[in-house]
Amino acid sequence: MRYIDLEDVEPGQILGKTIFSSNGQILLAENVELTVYMINTLRRIGVGAIYIKDSNFDDVEIPEVVSEETKRMVIERLHEVYGSLRSGKPLSPKAVSVSVDKLLDELAANKNVLFQLTDIRTADNEMYVHALNVCMMSVLVGIGMELNQSQLKDLAIGALLHDVGKVGMTPAEEKLGGRHHHTWRGYEILKKDFGLLSAHVALQHHETIDGTGLPRALDDEHIHLYAKIVAVANLYDNLVCARDPEERMMPHDACEHLMALAGNKLDHQVTVQFLKHVSIYPTGISVRLSTKETGVVVGQHRGLPGRPIVRVVRKNDDDLEVKEVDLARETTVFIEQVLA
């Protein structure tokens, strides 16, 4: 399986990962043969890149910390929560709690898998995929920081619903700031149904430790740990998956950006812990090595996220020459450029 820009996708190629709609339903299923119409439709709904099957990489599986079934369930819950807020109906904390428990169980079981942003986004589902990714990354950091199960649940709910204050909010309202800021609105919504700790994640996830954040310009000691964790995960997801392709960063660049902010805007300990759990060079991505060979990342090393395994496939006359370069062993070889 390879991850490629939609502009490079050709009719007849096979979709490698299912694409979901905003309510968790399947939009395009894994293994479907892509047509011109499908590719144009994906482009129209805002998809920038997808996973495709490739016979040279049939054995390459994208590591997942949470199953597709659980992701779909959580996205459905988010869709219900946002729908209830828009229509003025009461929320269902129990349904959210059940989904979060399932999410926590799978994350705990797969805590040693390096996280990578693998879900395909559309203009329709991006807010839900963003919330889910921020939640999953935050929980992995919380596990690494040895939070207990009760703490992880409060963190997970706060992370999953950190942007709930944006529902039904106009850009003009957001610009008013103060109590109109989406963080305040999120706090008011969550404190009634999900408790103060989760509510403070919504309130403080845009605060920075230097005291220049929003909405209250809190300094380091007055920002809750959960909010500090979500701040890092939220920023990373926004950098890697920015709407504007010109502003979008590759994971390795986003990680460098986070480190530059550590100890200034972001909590240093949280940032270091975060970087232990994300894949700097995601499996399936194409890269150029310092040897000038091009290949695809096919494996990862826990603890060495910057030194993955790269498979190089070269045509030699009528035959294909395949070799794998393990950068953890080939210490003089480096990734020179990410190609997709």
HELIX and SHEET records of a PDB file:
HELIX    1   1 LEU A    6  ASP A    8  5                                   3    
HELIX    2   2 VAL A   36  ARG A   44  1                                   9    
HELIX    3   3 SER A   55  PHE A   57  5                                   3    
HELIX    4   4 GLU A   68  SER A   87  1                                  20    
HELIX    5   5 PRO A   93  ALA A  109  1                                  17    
HELIX    6   6 GLU A  126  GLY A  144  1                                  19    
HELIX    7   7 GLN A  149  LEU A  160  1                                  12    
HELIX    8   8 VAL A  164  LYS A  166  5                                   3    
HELIX    9   9 PRO A  171  LYS A  175  1                                   5    
HELIX   10  10 GLY A  178  HIS A  180  5                                   3    
HELIX   11  11 HIS A  182  ASP A  193  1                                  12    
HELIX   12  12 LEU A  196  GLN A  204  1                                   9    
HELIX   13  13 ASP A  220  HIS A  222  5                                   3    
HELIX   14  14 LEU A  225  VAL A  240  1                                  16    
HELIX   15  15 PRO A  251  LEU A  261  1                                  11    
HELIX   16  16 HIS A  268  LEU A  275  1                                   8    
SHEET    1   A 2 ARG A   2  ASP A   5  0                                        
SHEET    2   A 2 ALA A  49  ILE A  52 -1                                        
SHEET    1   B 2 ILE A  19  PHE A  20  0                                        
SHEET    2   B 2 ILE A  26  LEU A  28 -1                                        
SHEET    1   C 5 ASP A 319  ASP A 326  0                                        
SHEET    2   C 5 ILE A 309  ASN A 316 -1                                        
SHEET    3   C 5 THR A 294  GLY A 299 -1                                        
SHEET    4   C 5 SER A 286  LEU A 289 -1                                        
SHEET    5   C 5 ILE A 335  VAL A 338 -1                                        
END                                                                             
